[in-house]
Amino acid sequence: MSARVGRTRRVLAATAVAVAGTLAVGLAVAAPSSAAAEPTLGQLAVAKGRYFGSATDNPTLDNAPYTAVLGSEFNQITVGNTQKWQYIEPNRGRFDYSQADKIVEFAQAHNQIVRGHTLVWHNQLPGWVNDVPAGELLGVMRDHIANVAGYYKGKVVHWDVVNEAFEENGTRRQSVFQQKIGDGYIAEAFKAARAADPNAKLYYNDYNVEGIGPKSDAMYDLVKSFKQQGIPIDGVGLQAHLILGQVPSTLQQNIQRFADLGVDVAITELDIRMRTPRDAAKDAQQATDYRTVTNACLAVTRCVGITVWDFSDGYSWIPSVFPGEGAALIYDENFNKKPSYWAVYEALGGTKTTTTTTTTGNNGTGCTATYRVTGQWNGGFQGEVTVRNNSSTAISGWTVKWTLATGQSLNQVWNGTLTANGQDVSVRNANYNGSVAAGGSTSFGFVGSWAGANPVPAAVTCTTA
């Protein structure tokens, strides 16, 4: 699938401290280190022997708030577009790695492993490939794989060697490779990839194969045949572009049957789309669905990791392809963590701190404030308050109030404006996040100090403008 780039959102990002960790899936990778912040999804995944990653695309690398999350929250990166044929070999025999290199270098700078995507796909091909005579195409395909996989040898731990070669009924997709080379092109692609990089794990990747059905059966038969023939294949990728409330009931069973063939399984392009706008019920269902997918992977030893297809709703490909749908990811457009994030966090073994909420204003139907401590260390702590609009119409402003315990103080607030009167604190919206749609949410963060104890407040109130 292609990553679609959304519009840049204004966010004031805080600098968070992270806990040290390593990833031992394919390569050892050091996670960002620190003493105080709660663990990231990547660090939690490491503790489970997995990775948790995100796809990304080149235009988003210019957005500092975006890259602050991308570089710290995840321990794996997939190159969303620019390792595809149209970018890498736009003209026959002329290779351009400049765009993909930027993403690979970003991952290396942030101690993240890279999944290569993709060597052979019927889509996003330069026009010249379709014009290659049948007798030459196998050689052209082999040369392309040799160049690309050889160039990234030692930098890419997984390759999606062939992508989306089957139709929904399990028959072969009539791509230019299928038509001009025949059934053997997939096996030849895997052989060429192994020759180019003997250490990379080689994957077949497809969509609508998460549950057991005709398409996943065809993929299963392909893998089984390859294993019997000694054709190199190390894993299968289940893209998992899912619909709200429709996670296949056979997901775990399907992952297990591929593992039983002796290959690894990865959830490679996860997103779970809904009809927009979001509301609390949809968010809750999406959280349940993300938890289900994560648990299914964790239940099978050879399910090695999960990659979301970008992490922020502002950069999702869904709205441009499915009009009226979206909100498919674990962060919203403003890089606030959604309930789906916390569902994954808890499924991976993270523990949420105590929260407290009180609703006031608009006759009791206005906004709700949820307070949580996200990190704590000797004498200091970091927290986050999520403001949700529970009314049926948009709000234009909000104010959150609570009373600090004796010994507590707030030192810094972002995405909000702080007023303090003794131990009573009030945070009103910043000039860019006061407008919240019906059922929507925003958040602000803070760093504080404490002495003696650091309890959560007994009550947190939220009022609307």
C-alpha positions as CSV (number, residue, x, y, z in Angstrom):
1,M,0.0,0.0,0.0
2,S,1.1,3.6,-0.5
3,A,1.5,6.0,2.3
4,R,-0.4,9.2,1.8
5,V,0.9,12.4,3.3
6,G,-1.5,14.7,5.3
7,R,-1.2,18.3,6.2
8,T,1.2,19.5,8.8
9,R,-0.4,20.0,12.2
10,R,0.7,22.6,14.8
11,V,1.9,20.9,17.9
12,L,4.1,22.0,20.7
13,A,6.1,18.9,21.5
14,A,7.6,18.1,24.9
15,T,10.9,16.4,25.3
16,A,10.4,13.1,27.0
17,V,13.0,10.8,28.6
18,A,12.9,7.1,27.7
19,V,14.0,3.9,29.2
20,A,16.9,1.8,27.9
21,G,16.1,-1.4,26.0
22,T,17.3,-3.6,23.2
23,L,15.5,-5.4,20.4
24,A,16.6,-8.9,19.6
25,V,14.5,-9.7,16.5
26,G,17.0,-10.1,13.6
27,L,19.4,-7.4,14.9
28,A,20.2,-5.9,18.3
29,V,18.8,-2.4,18.5
30,A,19.2,0.0,21.4
31,A,16.1,1.9,22.4
32,P,16.3,5.5,23.5
33,S,17.4,5.8,27.1
34,S,16.6,7.7,30.2
35,A,15.6,7.3,33.7
36,A,12.1,8.6,34.0
37,A,9.5,8.4,31.3
38,E,7.1,5.5,30.9
39,P,8.2,2.9,28.3
40,T,7.5,3.3,24.7
41,L,5.6,0.8,22.5
42,G,9.0,-0.2,21.0
43,Q,10.5,-0.8,24.4
44,L,7.5,-2.8,25.6
45,A,7.6,-4.9,22.5
46,V,11.3,-5.6,23.1
47,A,10.4,-7.1,26.4
48,K,8.0,-9.5,24.6
49,G,10.7,-10.4,22.0
50,R,9.0,-8.4,19.3
51,Y,9.2,-5.1,17.6
52,F,6.6,-2.4,17.2
53,G,7.1,0.0,14.3
54,S,5.7,2.5,11.9
55,A,5.8,3.1,8.2
56,T,6.9,6.6,7.1
57,D,7.3,8.6,4.0
58,N,9.8,11.3,2.9
59,P,7.7,14.4,3.1
60,T,6.9,13.8,6.8
61,L,10.6,13.9,7.7
62,D,10.5,17.7,7.6
63,N,7.9,17.9,10.4
64,A,9.8,18.1,13.7
65,P,6.8,17.2,16.0
66,Y,6.1,14.2,13.8
67,T,9.7,13.0,13.7
68,A,10.0,13.5,17.5
69,V,7.4,10.7,17.9
70,L,8.6,8.6,15.0
71,G,12.2,8.6,16.3
72,S,11.3,7.8,20.0
73,E,8.2,5.7,20.2
74,F,9.0,2.9,17.7
75,N,11.9,0.5,17.2
76,Q,11.3,-0.4,13.6
77,I,10.7,1.6,10.4
78,T,9.2,0.6,7.1
79,V,10.0,2.7,4.0
80,G,6.4,3.5,2.9
81,N,7.0,4.4,-0.7
82,T,10.5,5.3,-1.9
83,Q,12.0,1.8,-2.1
84,K,9.4,0.9,-4.7
85,W,10.4,0.4,-8.3
86,Q,9.1,3.7,-9.6
87,Y,11.4,5.6,-7.2
88,I,14.4,3.3,-7.2
89,E,14.7,2.5,-10.9
90,P,12.7,5.1,-12.8
91,N,14.7,4.4,-16.0
92,R,16.0,1.0,-17.0
93,G,19.3,0.3,-15.4
94,R,19.5,3.7,-13.7
95,F,19.1,3.5,-9.9
96,D,18.3,6.3,-7.5
97,Y,18.5,5.5,-3.8
98,S,18.5,9.1,-2.5
99,Q,15.0,9.3,-1.2
100,A,14.9,5.8,0.5
101,D,18.4,6.5,1.9
102,K,16.9,9.4,3.9
103,I,14.5,7.1,5.7
104,V,17.1,4.4,6.3
105,E,19.5,7.0,7.7
106,F,16.8,8.3,10.0
107,A,16.2,4.8,11.3
108,Q,19.9,4.2,11.8
109,A,20.3,7.5,13.7
110,H,17.5,6.4,16.0
111,N,18.6,2.8,16.5
112,Q,15.6,1.4,14.6
113,I,15.6,-1.7,12.3
114,V,14.3,-1.3,8.8
115,R,11.8,-3.4,6.8
116,G,12.4,-3.1,3.0
117,H,9.2,-2.5,1.0
118,T,8.9,-3.8,-1.7
119,L,11.1,-5.4,-4.4
120,V,8.4,-6.8,-6.8
121,W,4.9,-5.4,-7.0
122,H,2.4,-4.9,-9.8
123,N,1.7,-1.3,-8.7
124,Q,3.9,1.8,-8.7
125,L,5.9,0.5,-11.6
126,P,7.6,2.9,-14.0
127,G,6.0,2.6,-17.5
128,W,9.1,1.1,-19.1
129,V,8.7,-2.1,-17.1
130,N,5.4,-2.9,-18.8
131,D,7.1,-2.5,-22.2
132,V,9.9,-5.0,-21.6
133,P,9.6,-8.0,-23.9
134,A,8.5,-11.2,-22.3
135,G,11.8,-12.9,-23.0
136,E,13.7,-10.1,-21.1
137,L,11.5,-9.4,-18.1
138,L,12.8,-12.2,-15.9
139,G,16.4,-10.9,-16.3
140,V,15.2,-7.3,-15.6
141,M,13.4,-8.4,-12.4
142,R,16.5,-10.3,-11.2
143,D,18.7,-7.3,-12.0
144,H,16.4,-5.0,-10.1
145,I,16.4,-7.2,-7.0
146,A,20.1,-7.8,-7.2
147,N,20.8,-4.0,-7.3
148,V,18.3,-3.0,-4.6
149,A,18.7,-5.8,-2.1
150,G,22.4,-5.7,-2.7
151,Y,22.6,-2.0,-2.1
152,Y,20.8,-2.3,1.2
153,K,22.6,-5.4,2.3
154,G,23.2,-5.2,6.1
155,K,20.8,-2.2,6.4
156,V,17.5,-4.0,5.9
157,V,16.5,-6.9,8.2
158,H,13.3,-7.9,6.3
159,W,12.4,-7.6,2.6
160,D,8.8,-7.7,1.3
161,V,10.2,-9.6,-1.8
162,V,6.8,-10.0,-3.6
163,N,3.7,-8.0,-2.7
164,E,0.1,-8.7,-3.4
165,A,0.3,-11.5,-6.0
166,F,-3.1,-13.0,-5.4
167,E,-6.7,-12.1,-6.2
168,E,-9.4,-12.3,-3.5
169,N,-10.5,-15.8,-4.8
170,G,-6.9,-17.1,-4.5
171,T,-6.0,-17.0,-8.2
172,R,-2.9,-15.4,-9.4
173,R,-3.1,-11.6,-10.1
174,Q,-2.5,-11.1,-13.8
175,S,0.3,-8.6,-13.3
176,V,3.0,-8.0,-15.9
177,F,5.2,-10.4,-14.1
178,Q,2.6,-13.1,-14.1
179,Q,1.7,-12.6,-17.7
180,K,5.2,-12.4,-19.1
181,I,7.2,-14.7,-16.8
182,G,4.5,-17.1,-15.5
183,D,3.9,-18.8,-12.2
184,G,7.6,-19.2,-11.5
185,Y,8.3,-15.5,-11.1
186,I,7.6,-15.4,-7.3
187,A,10.1,-18.2,-6.7
188,E,12.7,-16.6,-9.0
189,A,12.3,-13.3,-7.1
190,F,13.0,-15.0,-3.7
191,K,16.0,-16.8,-5.1
192,A,17.4,-13.5,-6.4
193,A,16.8,-11.8,-3.1
194,R,18.6,-14.5,-1.2
195,A,21.6,-14.2,-3.5
196,A,21.7,-10.5,-3.1
197,D,21.4,-10.5,0.7
198,P,21.8,-13.9,2.4
199,N,21.1,-12.5,5.9
200,A,17.9,-10.5,5.3
201,K,14.6,-12.3,6.1
202,L,12.5,-12.7,3.0
203,Y,8.8,-12.2,3.1
204,Y,5.7,-12.6,1.0
205,N,3.3,-9.7,1.8
206,D,-0.4,-9.3,1.1
207,Y,-3.7,-7.8,2.2
208,N,-7.1,-9.4,3.2
209,V,-5.1,-12.5,4.3
210,E,-5.5,-11.9,8.0
211,G,-8.2,-14.5,8.5
212,I,-8.6,-18.0,6.9
213,G,-10.1,-17.8,3.5
214,P,-9.4,-18.4,-0.2
215,K,-6.7,-15.8,-0.5
216,S,-4.9,-16.8,2.6
217,D,-5.2,-20.4,1.6
218,A,-3.5,-19.7,-1.7
219,M,-0.7,-17.9,0.2
220,Y,-0.5,-20.8,2.6
221,D,-0.2,-23.3,-0.3
222,L,2.6,-21.1,-1.9
223,V,4.6,-21.0,1.3
224,K,4.1,-24.8,1.9
225,S,5.3,-25.5,-1.7
226,F,8.3,-23.2,-1.3
227,K,9.3,-24.9,1.9
228,Q,9.0,-28.4,0.3
229,Q,11.1,-27.3,-2.7
230,G,13.7,-25.5,-0.8
231,I,12.9,-22.1,-2.2
232,P,14.1,-19.5,0.3
233,I,11.2,-17.9,2.2
234,D,11.5,-16.8,5.8
235,G,8.2,-15.1,6.6
236,V,4.8,-13.8,5.6
237,G,3.4,-10.3,6.1
238,L,-0.3,-9.8,6.9
239,Q,-1.0,-6.2,6.0
240,A,-4.0,-5.9,8.3
241,H,-5.8,-2.9,6.7
242,L,-8.9,-3.6,8.8
243,I,-12.3,-2.2,9.3
244,L,-13.7,-1.2,12.7
245,G,-15.3,-4.1,14.5
246,Q,-14.2,-6.6,11.8
247,V,-11.0,-8.2,13.1
248,P,-11.2,-11.8,11.7
249,S,-12.0,-14.3,14.3
250,T,-9.5,-16.7,12.8
251,L,-6.6,-14.2,13.0
252,Q,-4.6,-16.1,15.7
253,Q,-5.3,-19.5,14.1
254,N,-4.1,-18.1,10.7
255,I,-0.9,-16.8,12.2
256,Q,-0.3,-20.1,13.9
257,R,-0.8,-22.2,10.8
258,F,1.9,-20.2,8.9
259,A,4.2,-20.5,11.9
260,D,3.7,-24.2,11.8
261,L,5.1,-24.2,8.3
262,G,8.3,-22.9,9.7
263,V,8.1,-19.3,8.7
264,D,7.8,-16.1,10.7
265,V,4.8,-13.9,10.6
266,A,4.6,-10.1,10.8
267,I,1.7,-7.7,11.0
268,T,3.1,-5.3,8.4
269,E,0.7,-2.5,7.6
270,L,-1.8,-2.2,10.5
271,D,-4.6,0.3,10.5
272,I,-8.2,0.0,11.6
273,R,-10.5,2.5,9.8
274,M,-13.9,3.9,10.9
275,R,-16.6,6.1,9.5
276,T,-15.7,9.6,10.6
277,P,-16.1,11.7,12.7
278,R,-14.8,9.8,15.7
279,D,-16.8,9.4,18.8
280,A,-16.3,7.7,22.2
281,A,-18.0,4.4,21.1
282,K,-15.9,4.2,17.9
283,D,-12.7,4.9,19.8
284,A,-13.6,2.2,22.3
285,Q,-14.2,-0.4,19.6
286,Q,-11.0,0.6,17.8
287,A,-9.1,0.1,21.0
288,T,-10.6,-3.3,21.4
289,D,-9.7,-4.2,17.9
290,Y,-6.1,-3.0,18.3
291,R,-5.8,-5.0,21.5
292,T,-7.2,-8.1,19.7
293,V,-4.6,-7.9,16.9
294,T,-1.7,-7.3,19.3
295,N,-2.8,-10.2,21.5
296,A,-3.1,-12.5,18.5
297,C,0.5,-11.7,17.5
298,L,1.8,-12.1,21.1
299,A,0.1,-15.5,21.3
300,V,2.2,-17.0,18.6
301,T,6.0,-17.2,19.2
302,R,6.9,-16.7,15.5
303,C,4.8,-13.6,15.2
304,V,7.8,-11.3,15.3
305,G,6.3,-7.8,15.3
306,I,3.7,-5.3,14.3
307,T,4.0,-2.2,12.1
308,V,1.3,0.5,11.9
309,W,0.9,2.0,8.5
310,D,2.1,5.4,9.7
311,F,1.1,6.3,13.3
312,S,-0.9,9.6,13.1
313,D,-4.3,10.1,11.5
314,G,-3.0,13.2,9.9
315,Y,-0.7,11.1,7.6
316,S,-3.0,8.1,6.9
317,W,-3.7,7.0,3.3
318,I,-7.2,6.0,4.3
319,P,-9.2,9.2,3.7
320,S,-7.9,9.7,0.2
321,V,-8.9,6.2,-0.8
322,F,-12.0,5.6,1.3
323,P,-14.0,8.8,1.3
324,G,-15.8,9.4,4.7
325,E,-13.5,7.0,6.5
326,G,-10.3,7.5,8.5
327,A,-9.1,7.9,12.1
328,A,-7.4,4.6,11.6
329,L,-4.3,4.9,13.6
330,I,-3.1,5.2,17.2
331,Y,-2.3,8.9,17.3
332,D,-4.7,11.6,16.2
333,E,-3.9,14.5,13.8
334,N,-2.3,16.5,16.6
335,F,-0.1,13.6,17.9
336,N,-2.3,12.9,20.9
337,K,-2.4,9.3,21.9
338,K,-5.8,7.7,21.2
339,P,-7.5,4.9,23.2
340,S,-6.1,2.5,20.6
341,Y,-2.6,3.5,21.6
342,W,-3.3,2.7,25.2
343,A,-4.9,-0.6,24.2
344,V,-1.7,-1.6,22.5
345,Y,0.4,-0.3,25.4
346,E,-1.5,-2.4,27.9
347,A,-1.5,-5.5,25.6
348,L,2.3,-5.2,25.4
349,G,2.5,-5.2,29.2
350,G,2.5,-1.5,30.0
351,T,0.6,-0.4,33.1
352,K,-1.4,2.8,33.1
353,T,-1.3,5.0,36.1
354,T,-4.5,5.9,38.0
355,T,-6.8,8.4,36.3
356,T,-9.6,10.5,37.6
357,T,-12.3,12.4,35.7
358,T,-15.1,14.9,36.4
359,T,-17.5,16.4,33.9
360,T,-18.9,19.9,34.4
361,G,-20.3,22.7,32.2
362,N,-23.0,22.7,29.6
363,N,-25.4,21.2,32.1
364,G,-23.1,18.3,32.7
365,T,-22.7,17.3,29.1
366,G,-19.6,19.4,28.2
367,C,-16.0,18.1,28.5
368,T,-14.3,15.4,30.4
369,A,-10.7,15.7,31.7
370,T,-8.6,12.5,32.2
371,Y,-5.5,13.0,34.3
372,R,-2.6,10.5,34.2
373,V,1.0,10.3,35.4
374,T,3.1,9.2,32.5
375,G,6.5,9.2,34.2
376,Q,7.9,9.7,37.7
377,W,11.4,10.0,39.2
378,N,12.9,11.2,42.5
379,G,11.4,14.7,43.0
380,G,9.8,15.0,39.6
381,F,7.0,13.7,37.4
382,Q,5.5,14.1,33.9
383,G,1.8,14.0,33.2
384,E,-0.9,14.3,30.6
385,V,-4.5,15.4,30.6
386,T,-6.9,14.4,27.8
387,V,-9.8,16.7,27.2
388,R,-12.8,15.1,25.5
389,N,-15.9,16.9,24.1
390,N,-18.9,14.8,25.2
391,S,-21.5,17.2,23.8
392,S,-23.2,16.8,20.4
393,T,-21.7,20.1,19.1
394,A,-18.2,21.4,18.8
395,I,-16.7,23.5,21.6
396,S,-14.5,26.5,21.1
397,G,-12.6,26.5,24.3
398,W,-11.9,24.6,27.5
399,T,-10.4,25.0,31.0
400,V,-9.2,22.2,33.3
401,K,-8.7,22.7,37.1
402,W,-7.4,20.6,39.9
403,T,-5.7,21.0,43.3
404,L,-2.1,19.9,43.8
405,A,-1.2,17.9,46.8
406,T,1.1,19.4,49.4
407,G,4.7,19.4,48.0
408,Q,3.6,19.3,44.4
409,S,4.1,22.0,41.9
410,L,3.9,22.4,38.1
411,N,7.1,23.6,36.3
412,Q,6.1,23.5,32.7
413,V,2.9,23.0,30.6
414,W,2.7,22.5,26.8
415,N,-0.4,22.6,24.6
416,G,-2.1,24.8,27.3
417,T,-1.8,27.9,29.4
418,L,-1.2,27.6,33.1
419,T,-2.5,29.8,35.9
420,A,-1.7,28.9,39.5
421,N,-3.0,30.2,42.8
422,G,-1.3,28.4,45.6
423,Q,-2.0,24.7,45.1
424,D,-5.0,25.4,42.8
425,V,-4.1,25.2,39.1
426,S,-6.0,26.0,36.0
427,V,-5.0,25.1,32.5
428,R,-6.9,26.6,29.6
429,N,-6.5,25.8,25.9
430,A,-3.8,27.2,23.8
431,N,-4.9,29.4,20.8
432,Y,-4.6,26.4,18.4
433,N,-6.4,23.6,20.3
434,G,-9.5,25.1,21.9
435,S,-11.8,24.0,19.1
436,V,-12.7,20.3,19.7
437,A,-15.3,18.5,17.5
438,A,-18.2,16.6,19.0
439,G,-16.8,13.4,20.3
440,G,-13.3,14.6,19.7
441,S,-10.4,15.1,22.1
442,T,-7.2,17.0,22.6
443,S,-4.5,16.9,25.3
444,F,-1.9,18.9,27.2
445,G,1.2,17.8,29.0
446,F,3.2,19.0,32.0
447,V,6.3,18.5,34.1
448,G,6.1,18.9,37.8
449,S,7.9,18.5,41.1
450,W,6.9,16.6,44.2
451,A,8.1,16.0,47.8
452,G,6.9,13.4,50.2
453,A,4.3,11.8,47.8
454,N,2.9,12.3,44.3
455,P,-0.8,11.3,44.4
456,V,-3.2,11.9,41.5
457,P,-5.8,14.6,42.4
458,A,-9.1,13.7,44.0
459,A,-11.0,15.5,41.3
460,V,-10.2,17.1,37.9
461,T,-12.9,19.4,36.4
462,C,-13.3,20.5,32.8
463,T,-15.5,23.4,31.7
464,T,-16.2,24.6,28.2
465,A,-16.1,28.2,26.9
